[in-house]
């Protein structure tokens, strides 16, 4: 028998106003779209009248932020490996026209093999349009993205 350990996010819907409830619904929609080895996977959503239960992949080693606090700097080799994983996950999101909008050390988790798992997608948004000049339009805001590093060229 194969056992999978999961994380369960319990959301009390009665404590949310309509705007925040809509954000949770958006988060679920985005998480359902994203299946990538370096993004926390949503396995199942269960709902009662009062609560919503998000069953997700569990990253057993916790936040990279805590790892860095406890262990100090990473070696250049380890940092490069982690950075490549982050770039691959972000590239995957962008290929589906999803922007994370809250990448930080607290949202970068580590699994049992010290691989990155991006979490914290509650601020993620599907973008409306990606123009040929590299601009991403979100509502009336335009963000210009310039690629400085090609993840395929990282050693």
Secondary structure, 3 states (H helix, E strand, C coil): CCCCCEEEEEEEHHHCCHHHHHHHHHHHHHHHHCCCCCECCEEEEEECCCEEEEEEECCCCEEHHHHHHHHCCCCHHHHHHHHHHHHHHHHHHHHCCEECCCCCHHHEEECCCCCEEECCHHHCEECCEECCCCEEEECCEEEECCCCCCHHHCC
